[in-house]
Amino acid sequence: KNEVEQSPQNLTAQEGEFITINCSYSVGISALHWLQQHPGGGIVSLFMLSSGKKKHGRLIATINIQEKHSSLHITASHPRDSAVYICAVTTYGQNFVFGPGTRLSVLP
Amino acid sequence: NAGVTQTPKFQVLKTGQSMTLQCAQDMNHEYMSWYRQDPGMGLRLIHYSVGAGITDQGEVPNGYNVSRSTTEDFPLRLLSAAPSQTSVYFCASSGTGRAYEQFFGPGTRLTVL
């Protein structure tokens, strides 16, 4: 069993839809990260969480430490949001453990 | 700041050849790491370093060497390339002031024939 799991693996949405991507983990963590990777592109950090909720523009990330679960929400989705979204955790060190990613396609 | 830079962006090798993937950062980060990304799998840690002169193995270190002679540079060496090393390689760095947010390089796409 992978230490970090994500669902769904693939997601297709219509422009304007509300999107949720889920992440669950099975190890003790110091922080959880949401990353974005555009096709053929590099990896950018969206959020780093250790508790509660963070918001940046149309993106919202939440974490429930007790349930070992995090969600990434995208409101009013747009085709430019099409990317792979990766959940990663840092355990009690600095190494990342990555989830397999969720491939999101937003259709106009 | 240039952030994290990697060279080359693309590389094709023949089985048995050796090469070095370069990684540099200008943020004075102590922690640097190398990952590989394969289709259908999450990024996997190859090697990492917590400071100049200190390196350690990650999840998939076989076939790769690293060294860290300066804070800025963290090259990854493929000793004798194999087709199983065909992958996209990412270098990343982080400091300790922001609870380990990592900054990633643009990646190197390596094909071993």
Backbone of each chain as ProteinMPNN parsed JSONL, in Angstrom:
{"seq_chain_A": "KNEVEQSPQNLTAQEGEFITINCSYSVGISALHWLQQHPGGGIVSLFMLSSGKKKHGRLIATINIQEKHSSLHITASHPRDSAVYICAVTTYGQNFVFGPGTRLSVLP", "coords_chain_A": {"N_chain_A": [[0.853, -1.178, 0.0], [0.598, 2.188, -0.917], [2.136, 4.99, 0.676], [1.068, 7.482, 0.358], [-1.911, 8.337, -1.068], [-4.06, 9.202, -3.777], [-7.155, 10.479, -5.02], [-9.553, 11.423, -7.516], [-7.777, 9.366, -9.998], [-7.82, 10.357, -12.563], [-9.518, 13.15, -13.928], [-12.104, 14.814, -15.479], [-13.532, 17.865, -16.238], [-16.052, 20.361, -16.782], [-15.649, 23.715, -17.842], [-15.89, 26.082, -15.253], [-16.917, 24.421, -13.316], [-16.92, 23.136, -9.93], [-14.219, 21.675, -8.359], [-12.856, 18.837, -6.724], [-10.079, 17.305, -5.318], [-8.72, 14.527, -3.726], [-6.616, 13.458, -1.006], [-5.005, 10.993, 0.828], [-3.093, 9.758, 3.579], [-0.705, 7.643, 5.222], [1.254, 7.853, 7.084], [3.108, 9.425, 9.769], [3.288, 12.951, 9.695], [5.021, 16.036, 9.052], [4.248, 18.081, 7.456], [1.961, 18.745, 4.757], [1.839, 18.871, 1.238], [0.635, 20.473, -1.672], [1.114, 20.214, -5.074], [1.597, 21.428, -8.425], [1.69, 20.385, -11.764], [2.175, 21.242, -14.983], [1.514, 20.043, -18.345], [4.408, 18.712, -19.729], [5.833, 20.436, -18.242], [7.441, 22.096, -15.45], [7.412, 21.628, -11.868], [5.362, 23.11, -9.491], [4.963, 24.514, -6.296], [1.911, 24.677, -4.622], [0.519, 24.782, -2.169], [1.401, 24.516, 1.282], [0.69, 22.726, 4.089], [0.02, 22.316, 7.563], [-2.037, 22.218, 9.236], [-5.596, 22.842, 9.353], [-6.771, 25.146, 6.961], [-6.088, 26.604, 3.794], [-6.148, 29.313, 1.454], [-5.83, 30.391, -1.868], [-6.439, 32.555, -4.215], [-8.508, 30.986, -6.521], [-8.121, 28.562, -5.463], [-8.322, 26.193, -2.86], [-7.102, 24.611, -0.013], [-7.399, 21.986, 2.284], [-6.836, 20.308, 5.402], [-7.129, 17.437, 7.45], [-5.861, 16.396, 10.218], [-6.327, 14.369, 12.089], [-7.823, 12.501, 10.661], [-6.058, 11.968, 8.673], [-6.126, 13.133, 6.076], [-6.485, 15.128, 3.177], [-7.796, 17.739, 1.131], [-7.954, 19.253, -2.079], [-9.417, 21.979, -3.494], [-10.862, 23.445, -6.357], [-12.353, 26.299, -7.355], [-14.751, 27.542, -9.703], [-13.604, 26.434, -12.156], [-11.144, 26.516, -14.797], [-9.936, 26.183, -18.172], [-7.133, 26.611, -18.092], [-6.442, 25.526, -15.706], [-5.941, 22.924, -16.148], [-3.891, 20.247, -15.511], [-1.48, 18.188, -13.793], [-2.072, 17.328, -10.508], [-0.389, 17.049, -7.547], [-0.092, 15.418, -4.509], [1.899, 15.584, -1.654], [3.865, 14.523, 1.147], [5.798, 15.591, 3.929], [7.708, 13.783, 6.044], [9.002, 13.291, 9.348], [11.445, 14.789, 8.798], [13.163, 16.024, 5.995], [12.533, 14.849, 3.643], [10.442, 14.247, 0.842], [7.416, 12.413, 0.349], [5.628, 11.242, -2.276], [2.352, 11.345, -3.716], [0.598, 9.595, -6.385], [-0.443, 11.415, -8.158], [-3.039, 13.405, -9.702], [-4.646, 13.659, -12.682], [-5.972, 16.378, -14.224], [-8.35, 17.596, -16.438], [-9.789, 20.37, -17.839], [-12.473, 21.284, -19.636], [-13.385, 23.589, -22.218]], "CA_chain_A": [[0.0, 0.0, 0.0], [1.372, 3.408, -0.963], [1.98, 5.82, 1.866], [0.243, 8.628, -0.03], [-2.828, 7.965, -2.138], [-4.891, 10.286, -4.275], [-8.311, 10.138, -5.849], [-9.426, 10.348, -8.492], [-6.537, 9.377, -10.782], [-8.089, 11.24, -13.693], [-10.73, 13.929, -13.717], [-12.457, 15.738, -16.556], [-14.576, 18.767, -15.791], [-16.425, 21.467, -17.667], [-15.267, 25.028, -17.329], [-16.831, 26.648, -14.287], [-17.282, 23.453, -12.289], [-16.182, 23.032, -8.67], [-13.431, 20.437, -8.431], [-12.212, 18.372, -5.492], [-9.102, 16.214, -5.401], [-8.494, 14.034, -2.376], [-5.326, 12.855, -0.675], [-4.929, 10.362, 2.14], [-1.739, 9.314, 3.858], [-0.702, 6.642, 6.296], [2.443, 8.032, 7.917], [3.145, 10.676, 10.508], [3.826, 13.989, 8.822], [5.239, 17.382, 9.573], [3.501, 18.975, 6.576], [1.426, 18.199, 3.514], [2.049, 19.812, 0.148], [-0.016, 20.297, -2.962], [1.968, 20.674, -6.158], [0.962, 21.448, -9.737], [2.608, 20.133, -12.87], [1.558, 21.382, -16.295], [2.074, 19.102, -19.321], [5.753, 19.039, -20.189], [6.369, 21.531, -17.448], [8.025, 21.856, -14.148], [6.546, 21.388, -10.71], [5.269, 24.301, -8.66], [4.299, 24.321, -5.024], [0.703, 25.467, -4.463], [0.239, 24.949, -0.757], [2.015, 23.694, 2.305], [-0.244, 22.745, 5.215], [0.188, 21.401, 8.689], [-3.336, 22.153, 9.9], [-6.605, 23.792, 8.928], [-7.209, 25.467, 5.612], [-5.439, 27.751, 3.151], [-6.816, 29.74, 0.223], [-5.048, 31.253, -2.753], [-7.25, 32.758, -5.414], [-9.612, 30.03, -6.644], [-7.672, 27.283, -4.893], [-8.46, 26.036, -1.417], [-6.584, 23.334, 0.473], [-7.747, 21.688, 3.672], [-6.23, 19.104, 5.946], [-7.656, 16.903, 8.693], [-4.733, 15.61, 10.733], [-6.834, 13.161, 12.778], [-8.255, 11.53, 9.654], [-4.962, 11.828, 7.709], [-6.774, 13.385, 4.8], [-6.448, 16.497, 2.689], [-8.492, 17.99, -0.126], [-7.655, 20.445, -2.86], [-10.611, 22.408, -4.206], [-10.727, 24.515, -7.344], [-13.651, 26.895, -7.653], [-14.876, 28.169, -11.029], [-12.465, 25.899, -12.899], [-10.828, 27.12, -16.093], [-9.025, 25.294, -18.92], [-5.726, 26.759, -17.701], [-6.205, 24.702, -14.506], [-5.598, 21.565, -16.586], [-2.54, 19.933, -15.042], [-1.432, 17.099, -12.818], [-1.981, 17.832, -9.142], [0.345, 16.047, -6.774], [-0.062, 15.54, -3.063], [3.144, 15.049, -1.096], [4.002, 14.776, 2.577], [7.116, 15.511, 4.544], [7.696, 13.077, 7.31], [9.769, 14.067, 10.319], [12.728, 15.035, 8.143], [12.808, 16.921, 4.9], [12.255, 14.134, 2.407], [9.061, 14.182, 0.402], [6.807, 11.198, -0.169], [4.662, 11.769, -3.23], [1.258, 10.571, -4.259], [0.74, 9.31, -7.813], [-0.94, 12.518, -8.975], [-4.376, 13.414, -10.308], [-4.612, 14.383, -13.959], [-7.204, 17.162, -14.386], [-8.606, 18.271, -17.721], [-10.949, 21.242, -17.788], [-12.891, 21.533, -21.014], [-14.083, 24.885, -22.364]], "C_chain_A": [[0.891, 1.231, 0.0], [1.099, 4.24, 0.274], [1.102, 7.037, 1.593], [-0.617, 8.207, -1.223], [-3.683, 9.165, -2.519], [-6.078, 9.723, -5.045], [-8.996, 11.416, -6.298], [-8.057, 10.375, -9.178], [-6.653, 10.342, -11.937], [-9.43, 11.924, -13.475], [-10.917, 14.869, -14.899], [-13.641, 16.568, -16.095], [-14.88, 19.785, -16.877], [-16.004, 22.77, -17.005], [-16.336, 25.552, -16.391], [-17.189, 25.703, -13.152], [-16.387, 23.581, -11.058], [-15.504, 21.67, -8.633], [-12.838, 20.114, -7.074], [-11.288, 17.21, -5.808], [-8.74, 15.821, -3.979], [-7.141, 13.363, -2.222], [-5.435, 12.227, 0.707], [-3.535, 9.781, 2.335], [-1.739, 8.439, 5.092], [0.491, 6.781, 7.233], [2.305, 9.308, 8.726], [3.826, 11.741, 9.671], [4.124, 15.26, 9.604], [4.504, 18.409, 8.717], [2.995, 18.213, 5.37], [1.501, 19.28, 2.453], [1.156, 19.453, -1.026], [0.842, 20.963, -4.022], [1.192, 20.604, -7.464], [2.018, 21.24, -10.807], [1.835, 20.226, -14.18], [2.223, 20.43, -17.281], [3.431, 19.567, -19.825], [6.447, 20.086, -19.341], [6.958, 21.112, -16.133], [6.955, 21.721, -13.087], [6.567, 22.634, -9.844], [4.518, 23.954, -7.381], [3.096, 25.247, -4.94], [0.459, 25.798, -2.991], [1.142, 24.048, 0.075], [1.166, 23.845, 3.559], [0.243, 21.863, 6.335], [-1.097, 21.317, 9.498], [-4.288, 23.085, 9.172], [-6.784, 23.919, 7.428], [-6.396, 26.644, 5.093], [-6.139, 28.043, 1.835], [-5.876, 30.639, -0.563], [-5.813, 31.387, -4.05], [-8.422, 31.793, -5.449], [-9.265, 28.66, -6.046], [-7.813, 27.304, -3.382], [-7.916, 24.662, -1.052], [-6.947, 23.181, 1.942], [-7.02, 20.429, 4.113], [-6.9, 18.738, 7.251], [-6.602, 15.94, 9.23], [-5.218, 14.3, 11.37], [-7.211, 12.083, 11.773], [-7.176, 11.262, 8.613], [-5.489, 12.003, 6.285], [-6.681, 14.868, 4.455], [-7.237, 16.577, 1.398], [-7.988, 19.268, -0.758], [-8.92, 20.77, -3.663], [-10.235, 23.499, -5.194], [-12.128, 25.033, -7.634], [-13.61, 27.535, -9.034], [-13.72, 27.739, -11.933], [-12.364, 26.482, -14.307], [-9.894, 26.166, -16.829], [-7.555, 25.428, -18.516], [-5.407, 26.018, -16.397], [-5.826, 23.27, -14.881], [-4.131, 21.287, -16.29], [-2.623, 18.644, -14.237], [-1.232, 17.722, -11.449], [-1.439, 16.716, -8.256], [0.278, 16.402, -5.3], [1.244, 14.922, -2.565], [3.177, 15.366, 0.395], [5.468, 14.785, 2.942], [6.924, 14.812, 5.888], [8.622, 13.847, 8.266], [11.231, 14.14, 9.905], [12.35, 15.958, 7.016], [12.477, 16.191, 3.613], [10.761, 14.11, 2.123], [8.677, 12.745, 0.072], [5.633, 11.655, -1.018], [3.523, 10.796, -3.483], [1.434, 10.414, -5.758], [0.254, 10.434, -8.724], [-2.353, 12.305, -9.474], [-4.301, 14.27, -11.561], [-5.959, 15.051, -14.177], [-7.241, 17.785, -15.777], [-9.872, 19.091, -17.564], [-11.287, 21.652, -19.215], [-13.641, 22.857, -21.125], [-15.531, 24.689, -22.726]], "O_chain_A": [[1.822, 1.331, 0.799], [0.008, 4.212, 0.844], [0.463, 7.559, 2.506], [-0.101, 7.775, -2.254], [-3.986, 10.024, -1.691], [-6.011, 8.646, -5.636], [-9.026, 12.395, -5.552], [-7.271, 11.298, -8.965], [-5.706, 11.06, -12.258], [-10.355, 11.343, -12.907], [-10.013, 15.618, -15.269], [-14.638, 16.028, -15.616], [-14.069, 20.032, -17.77], [-16.005, 22.902, -15.781], [-17.529, 25.48, -16.684], [-17.711, 26.142, -12.127], [-15.257, 24.064, -11.134], [-16.143, 20.64, -8.85], [-12.373, 21.002, -6.36], [-11.674, 16.254, -6.482], [-8.486, 16.678, -3.133], [-6.597, 12.784, -3.162], [-5.907, 12.865, 1.648], [-2.881, 9.366, 1.378], [-2.661, 8.49, 5.906], [0.715, 5.921, 8.084], [1.484, 10.169, 8.409], [4.828, 11.469, 9.01], [3.555, 15.514, 10.666], [4.172, 19.492, 9.2], [3.534, 17.167, 5.007], [1.259, 20.455, 2.728], [0.949, 18.279, -1.332], [1.243, 22.119, -3.888], [0.25, 19.822, -7.598], [3.094, 21.835, -10.766], [0.96, 19.407, -14.46], [3.375, 20.044, -17.081], [3.572, 20.697, -20.295], [7.526, 20.564, -19.69], [6.968, 19.938, -15.763], [5.759, 21.702, -13.375], [7.629, 23.155, -9.502], [3.554, 23.189, -7.4], [3.219, 26.453, -5.156], [0.224, 26.951, -2.628], [1.579, 22.983, -0.362], [0.946, 24.958, 4.037], [0.809, 20.796, 6.101], [-1.236, 20.443, 10.353], [-3.863, 24.0, 8.465], [-6.931, 22.924, 6.718], [-6.056, 27.56, 5.841], [-6.659, 27.139, 1.18], [-5.219, 31.521, -0.011], [-5.842, 30.474, -4.876], [-9.24, 31.771, -4.529], [-10.055, 27.72, -6.132], [-7.476, 28.283, -2.716], [-8.232, 23.668, -1.705], [-6.82, 24.114, 2.735], [-6.641, 19.593, 3.293], [-7.207, 19.607, 8.067], [-6.473, 14.813, 8.752], [-4.59, 13.254, 11.207], [-6.955, 10.899, 11.994], [-7.363, 10.406, 7.748], [-5.319, 11.141, 5.422], [-6.783, 15.737, 5.321], [-7.334, 15.599, 0.658], [-7.641, 20.231, -0.074], [-9.423, 19.935, -4.415], [-9.404, 24.361, -4.908], [-12.988, 24.288, -8.105], [-12.566, 28.012, -9.478], [-12.953, 28.573, -12.413], [-13.358, 26.881, -14.913], [-9.143, 25.423, -16.198], [-6.807, 24.453, -18.593], [-4.24, 25.894, -16.023], [-5.431, 22.49, -14.015], [-3.243, 22.001, -16.758], [-3.703, 18.089, -14.031], [-0.335, 18.542, -11.252], [-1.962, 15.602, -8.227], [0.553, 17.533, -4.9], [1.638, 13.847, -3.019], [2.593, 16.351, 0.845], [6.278, 14.08, 2.341], [6.106, 15.2, 6.722], [8.978, 14.987, 7.966], [12.121, 13.62, 10.579], [11.311, 16.615, 7.078], [12.173, 16.821, 2.601], [9.934, 13.974, 3.026], [9.492, 11.963, -0.417], [4.75, 12.367, -0.541], [3.71, 9.579, -3.465], [2.323, 11.032, -6.345], [0.51, 10.411, -9.928], [-2.805, 11.173, -9.647], [-3.94, 15.446, -11.511], [-6.977, 14.37, -14.3], [-6.282, 18.416, -16.221], [-10.917, 18.557, -17.195], [-10.486, 22.284, -19.904], [-14.431, 23.209, -20.249], [-16.264, 25.665, -22.888]]}, "seq_chain_B": "NAGVTQTPKFQVLKTGQSMTLQCAQDMNHEYMSWYRQDPGMGLRLIHYSVGAGITDQGEVPNGYNVSRSTTEDFPLRLLSAAPSQTSVYFCASSGTGRAYEQFFGPGTRLTVL", "coords_chain_B": {"N_chain_B": [[16.63, 36.139, -8.788], [17.61, 32.96, -10.068], [16.576, 30.635, -9.145], [16.08, 27.173, -9.09], [18.113, 25.497, -11.264], [18.531, 23.294, -14.03], [20.547, 21.267, -16.117], [21.29, 19.002, -18.818], [18.241, 19.86, -20.681], [17.16, 17.908, -22.254], [18.253, 14.609, -23.063], [19.826, 12.002, -24.789], [21.024, 8.796, -24.418], [23.23, 6.013, -25.0], [23.021, 2.589, -24.008], [25.146, 1.831, -21.332], [26.703, 4.108, -21.471], [27.997, 6.949, -19.663], [26.981, 9.801, -17.754], [26.496, 13.159, -16.491], [24.018, 14.835, -14.761], [23.277, 18.154, -14.282], [22.661, 20.312, -11.5], [21.746, 23.3, -9.976], [21.35, 25.8, -7.464], [20.403, 29.045, -6.346], [19.582, 30.015, -3.938], [20.674, 29.66, -1.517], [20.042, 27.312, -0.202], [20.072, 24.632, 2.088], [19.191, 21.996, 1.843], [19.056, 19.641, -0.718], [17.821, 17.685, -3.447], [17.32, 14.793, -5.571], [14.956, 13.543, -7.847], [13.172, 11.007, -9.616], [10.761, 10.711, -12.213], [8.333, 8.65, -13.337], [6.048, 7.311, -15.763], [2.766, 6.874, -14.511], [3.631, 6.56, -11.953], [4.437, 7.984, -8.803], [6.684, 10.713, -7.997], [9.959, 9.687, -7.193], [12.448, 9.455, -4.727], [15.878, 9.782, -5.29], [18.586, 10.475, -4.438], [19.725, 12.533, -1.725], [20.736, 15.591, -0.085], [21.794, 17.203, 2.846], [23.41, 19.283, 3.215], [26.535, 20.867, 2.285], [28.975, 18.494, 1.519], [27.596, 16.384, 2.62], [25.717, 13.614, 1.874], [23.029, 11.345, 1.082], [21.28, 8.252, 0.577], [18.236, 7.782, -1.242], [15.07, 6.432, -2.056], [15.464, 5.024, -4.475], [18.363, 4.495, -5.256], [20.188, 3.002, -6.766], [22.599, 2.753, -9.311], [23.146, 5.383, -9.568], [25.156, 8.194, -8.66], [26.024, 10.795, -6.344], [27.354, 13.992, -5.37], [28.268, 16.638, -3.149], [29.826, 19.307, -3.174], [29.673, 22.013, -2.906], [27.376, 24.463, -1.546], [25.681, 25.32, -3.546], [25.598, 23.526, -5.749], [24.568, 20.328, -7.008], [25.233, 17.696, -8.466], [24.101, 14.89, -10.42], [25.138, 11.706, -11.141], [25.121, 9.307, -13.679], [26.285, 6.15, -13.824], [26.6, 3.927, -15.553], [24.627, 3.876, -18.019], [21.301, 2.556, -18.237], [18.446, 1.149, -19.948], [16.329, 1.146, -18.122], [16.661, 3.448, -16.737], [15.591, 5.451, -18.175], [13.708, 8.278, -17.959], [12.128, 11.133, -16.384], [13.941, 13.553, -14.767], [14.071, 15.343, -11.782], [15.416, 17.986, -9.963], [15.512, 19.37, -6.708], [15.244, 21.886, -4.151], [15.391, 23.082, -0.773], [15.005, 25.36, 1.929], [15.239, 25.921, 5.441], [13.642, 27.692, 6.612], [10.981, 27.898, 5.939], [9.506, 25.725, 6.712], [10.227, 23.58, 5.048], [9.241, 23.908, 2.382], [9.535, 22.967, -0.958], [11.493, 23.751, -3.838], [11.429, 23.262, -7.258], [13.47, 22.229, -10.002], [13.375, 22.614, -13.65], [13.418, 20.122, -14.825], [14.901, 17.21, -16.408], [14.733, 15.411, -19.302], [15.468, 12.188, -19.908], [16.535, 9.736, -22.132], [17.385, 6.401, -22.558], [18.841, 4.333, -24.781]], "CA_chain_B": [[17.153, 34.786, -8.539], [17.25, 31.973, -11.073], [15.911, 29.513, -8.492], [16.761, 25.895, -9.313], [18.356, 25.272, -12.688], [19.008, 21.968, -14.414], [21.008, 21.047, -17.484], [20.544, 19.537, -19.953], [16.796, 19.662, -20.641], [16.925, 16.632, -22.929], [19.477, 13.861, -23.303], [19.695, 10.623, -25.256], [22.25, 8.033, -24.187], [23.224, 4.592, -25.322], [23.285, 1.726, -22.863], [26.536, 1.748, -20.928], [27.33, 5.422, -21.399], [27.851, 7.665, -18.402], [26.775, 11.239, -17.89], [26.168, 13.909, -15.285], [22.953, 15.833, -14.802], [23.677, 19.255, -13.419], [21.637, 21.03, -10.755], [22.284, 24.402, -9.185], [20.36, 26.714, -6.885], [21.018, 30.288, -5.872], [18.78, 30.471, -2.795], [21.424, 29.304, -0.311], [19.339, 26.234, 0.475], [20.912, 23.545, 2.572], [18.674, 20.694, 1.426], [18.838, 19.422, -2.154], [17.431, 16.3, -3.696], [17.048, 14.353, -6.931], [13.829, 12.638, -7.995], [12.808, 10.591, -10.964], [9.321, 10.616, -12.412], [8.013, 7.666, -14.372], [4.6, 7.285, -16.034], [1.944, 6.069, -13.628], [4.206, 6.476, -10.607], [4.796, 9.26, -8.19], [8.118, 11.007, -7.963], [10.698, 8.86, -6.232], [13.685, 10.082, -4.297], [17.078, 9.032, -5.654], [19.578, 10.856, -3.431], [19.508, 13.859, -1.187], [21.853, 16.169, 0.67], [21.346, 18.191, 3.833], [24.408, 20.343, 3.271], [27.776, 20.571, 1.568], [29.746, 17.379, 2.061], [26.719, 15.363, 3.227], [24.721, 13.06, 0.968], [22.447, 10.096, 1.542], [20.466, 7.57, -0.431], [16.792, 7.796, -1.13], [14.332, 5.193, -2.305], [15.938, 4.311, -5.672], [19.697, 5.048, -5.509], [21.094, 2.147, -7.535], [22.977, 3.23, -10.644], [23.356, 6.826, -9.509], [26.025, 8.755, -7.63], [25.945, 12.235, -6.151], [28.323, 14.636, -4.487], [27.838, 18.006, -2.806], [31.052, 20.001, -2.768], [29.295, 23.377, -2.569], [25.956, 24.603, -1.232], [24.901, 25.632, -4.735], [25.564, 22.508, -6.806], [24.278, 18.949, -6.593], [25.163, 16.913, -9.699], [23.704, 13.475, -10.372], [25.913, 10.953, -12.121], [24.722, 7.975, -14.093], [27.577, 5.499, -13.979], [26.537, 3.102, -16.76], [23.195, 4.046, -18.267], [20.49, 1.407, -18.619], [17.124, 1.582, -20.41], [15.444, 1.368, -16.968], [16.885, 4.799, -16.234], [14.801, 6.381, -18.981], [12.809, 8.915, -17.016], [12.309, 12.573, -16.232], [14.637, 13.779, -13.501], [13.875, 16.653, -11.178], [16.204, 18.403, -8.822], [14.747, 20.275, -5.861], [15.969, 22.392, -2.995], [14.579, 23.769, 0.223], [15.669, 25.875, 3.105], [14.611, 25.472, 6.674], [12.877, 28.793, 7.199], [9.557, 27.841, 5.606], [9.017, 24.369, 6.986], [10.558, 22.62, 4.022], [8.698, 24.054, 1.038], [10.573, 22.629, -1.924], [11.495, 24.411, -5.134], [11.848, 22.27, -8.232], [14.021, 22.611, -11.286], [12.485, 22.366, -14.779], [13.456, 18.721, -15.227], [15.718, 16.707, -17.514], [14.136, 14.212, -19.895], [16.552, 11.298, -20.314], [16.191, 8.492, -22.817], [18.517, 5.491, -22.713], [18.514, 3.372, -25.852]], "C_chain_B": [[16.705, 33.845, -9.636], [16.482, 30.814, -10.452], [16.735, 28.257, -8.648], [16.9, 25.693, -10.827], [18.906, 23.874, -12.906], [19.478, 21.984, -15.856], [21.482, 19.616, -17.635], [19.042, 19.372, -19.771], [16.418, 18.324, -21.264], [18.266, 15.935, -23.135], [19.118, 12.466, -23.773], [21.044, 9.94, -25.079], [22.094, 6.629, -24.752], [23.524, 3.807, -24.049], [24.778, 1.645, -22.598], [27.257, 3.083, -20.852], [27.122, 6.028, -20.013], [27.598, 9.133, -18.698], [26.438, 11.838, -16.535], [25.054, 14.892, -15.575], [23.317, 16.916, -13.796], [22.467, 19.884, -12.738], [22.307, 22.11, -9.928], [21.137, 25.238, -8.647], [21.086, 27.915, -6.295], [20.273, 30.87, -4.688], [19.448, 30.147, -1.458], [20.707, 28.226, 0.509], [20.304, 25.137, 0.891], [20.486, 22.195, 1.977], [18.488, 20.667, -0.087], [18.572, 17.953, -2.393], [17.245, 16.061, -5.186], [15.903, 13.348, -6.894], [13.772, 12.17, -9.44], [11.3, 10.411, -11.033], [9.058, 9.708, -13.595], [6.5, 7.61, -14.558], [3.86, 6.374, -15.06], [2.473, 5.947, -12.216], [4.459, 7.873, -10.08], [6.286, 9.501, -8.291], [8.783, 10.165, -6.884], [12.064, 9.471, -5.974], [14.879, 9.193, -4.63], [18.158, 9.244, -4.603], [19.215, 12.224, -2.903], [20.727, 14.293, -0.382], [21.304, 17.223, 1.621], [22.375, 19.305, 4.011], [25.657, 19.919, 2.525], [28.542, 19.469, 2.296], [28.928, 16.251, 2.63], [25.7, 14.907, 2.194], [24.195, 11.753, 1.542], [21.544, 9.538, 0.458], [18.989, 7.75, -0.148], [16.22, 6.43, -1.422], [14.931, 4.36, -3.432], [17.341, 4.762, -6.065], [20.571, 4.256, -6.475], [21.325, 2.68, -8.941], [23.268, 4.708, -10.7], [24.343, 7.186, -8.396], [25.792, 10.248, -7.52], [27.118, 12.693, -5.309], [27.811, 16.047, -4.215], [29.069, 18.745, -2.265], [30.77, 21.455, -2.408], [27.817, 23.399, -2.196], [25.119, 24.703, -2.495], [24.655, 24.442, -5.667], [25.35, 21.097, -6.258], [24.133, 18.095, -7.848], [24.791, 15.455, -9.44], [24.428, 12.739, -11.491], [25.284, 9.595, -12.384], [25.996, 7.241, -14.488], [27.662, 4.682, -15.267], [25.054, 3.006, -17.12], [22.527, 2.754, -18.722], [19.123, 1.904, -19.074], [16.158, 1.845, -19.253], [15.624, 2.749, -16.353], [16.259, 5.872, -17.14], [13.707, 6.966, -18.1], [12.939, 10.428, -17.146], [12.869, 12.802, -14.833], [14.433, 15.215, -13.035], [14.825, 16.824, -10.007], [15.354, 19.374, -8.007], [15.614, 20.747, -4.709], [14.987, 23.018, -2.028], [15.467, 24.294, 1.328], [14.988, 25.341, 4.33], [13.734, 26.551, 7.276], [11.395, 28.714, 6.926], [9.043, 26.417, 5.699], [9.102, 23.49, 5.751], [9.759, 22.73, 2.738], [9.817, 23.805, 0.043], [10.368, 23.381, -3.233], [12.121, 23.453, -6.139], [12.481, 22.917, -9.459], [13.075, 22.216, -12.407], [12.496, 20.932, -15.283], [14.403, 18.446, -16.373], [15.063, 15.433, -18.012], [15.245, 13.37, -20.489], [15.998, 10.045, -20.966], [17.449, 7.661, -22.978], [18.115, 4.4, -23.694], [19.251, 2.052, -25.654]], "O_chain_B": [[15.563, 33.911, -10.091], [15.801, 30.079, -11.167], [17.937, 28.254, -8.378], [15.913, 25.72, -11.563], [19.646, 23.341, -12.079], [18.878, 22.637, -16.71], [22.027, 19.052, -16.686], [18.615, 18.785, -18.777], [15.456, 17.687, -20.837], [19.287, 16.586, -23.354], [18.219, 11.826, -23.228], [22.073, 10.441, -25.532], [20.985, 6.133, -24.951], [24.191, 4.298, -23.139], [25.575, 1.421, -23.509], [28.316, 3.178, -20.232], [26.194, 5.664, -19.29], [27.957, 9.639, -19.761], [26.138, 11.131, -15.573], [25.133, 15.683, -16.514], [23.619, 16.644, -12.635], [21.388, 19.977, -13.324], [23.312, 21.864, -9.262], [20.092, 25.371, -9.284], [22.216, 27.816, -5.816], [20.321, 32.077, -4.452], [18.853, 30.34, -0.397], [20.755, 28.226, 1.739], [21.218, 24.767, 0.154], [21.33, 21.36, 1.651], [17.852, 21.548, -0.664], [19.032, 17.088, -1.647], [17.04, 16.995, -5.962], [15.863, 12.444, -6.059], [14.253, 12.839, -10.355], [10.652, 10.018, -10.063], [9.506, 9.97, -14.712], [5.752, 7.838, -13.608], [4.277, 5.242, -14.816], [1.849, 5.308, -11.369], [4.667, 8.817, -10.843], [7.053, 8.6, -8.63], [8.232, 9.964, -5.802], [12.74, 9.94, -6.89], [14.896, 8.008, -4.298], [18.591, 8.293, -3.952], [18.491, 12.982, -3.548], [21.607, 13.499, -0.051], [20.455, 18.033, 1.247], [22.214, 20.171, 4.871], [25.817, 18.749, 2.176], [28.728, 19.509, 3.512], [29.487, 15.253, 3.082], [24.912, 15.71, 1.695], [24.839, 11.132, 2.387], [21.106, 10.248, -0.447], [18.551, 7.855, 0.998], [16.808, 5.403, -1.082], [14.914, 3.13, -3.368], [17.5, 5.366, -7.126], [21.581, 4.768, -6.957], [20.385, 3.011, -9.664], [23.602, 5.238, -11.76], [24.359, 6.562, -7.334], [25.407, 10.894, -8.494], [27.779, 11.904, -4.634], [27.007, 16.578, -4.981], [29.306, 18.794, -1.058], [31.547, 22.069, -1.677], [27.086, 22.455, -2.498], [23.982, 24.232, -2.528], [23.605, 24.367, -6.306], [25.871, 20.728, -5.205], [23.01, 17.799, -8.256], [25.115, 14.877, -8.403], [24.33, 13.12, -12.658], [24.959, 8.842, -11.466], [26.706, 7.674, -15.395], [28.663, 4.735, -15.982], [24.326, 2.166, -16.592], [23.096, 1.969, -19.48], [18.679, 2.966, -18.638], [15.261, 2.677, -19.381], [14.812, 3.168, -15.529], [16.398, 7.067, -16.877], [12.878, 6.234, -17.559], [13.753, 10.933, -17.919], [12.331, 12.303, -13.844], [14.601, 16.166, -13.797], [15.005, 15.929, -9.182], [14.557, 20.122, -8.573], [16.59, 20.095, -4.337], [13.892, 23.431, -2.41], [16.53, 23.746, 1.62], [14.222, 24.381, 4.243], [13.142, 26.351, 8.337], [10.61, 29.385, 7.597], [8.249, 25.967, 4.872], [8.171, 22.746, 5.441], [9.603, 21.724, 2.045], [10.911, 24.355, 0.172], [9.243, 23.616, -3.673], [13.198, 22.904, -5.907], [12.084, 23.999, -9.891], [12.07, 21.55, -12.155], [11.651, 20.566, -16.1], [14.678, 19.316, -17.199], [14.858, 14.488, -17.249], [15.892, 13.775, -21.455], [15.113, 9.382, -20.427], [18.464, 8.151, -23.474], [17.17, 3.646, -23.46], [19.095, 1.132, -26.457]]}, "name": "protein", "num_of_chains": 2, "seq": "KNEVEQSPQNLTAQEGEFITINCSYSVGISALHWLQQHPGGGIVSLFMLSSGKKKHGRLIATINIQEKHSSLHITASHPRDSAVYICAVTTYGQNFVFGPGTRLSVLPNAGVTQTPKFQVLKTGQSMTLQCAQDMNHEYMSWYRQDPGMGLRLIHYSVGAGITDQGEVPNGYNVSRSTTEDFPLRLLSAAPSQTSVYFCASSGTGRAYEQFFGPGTRLTVL"}
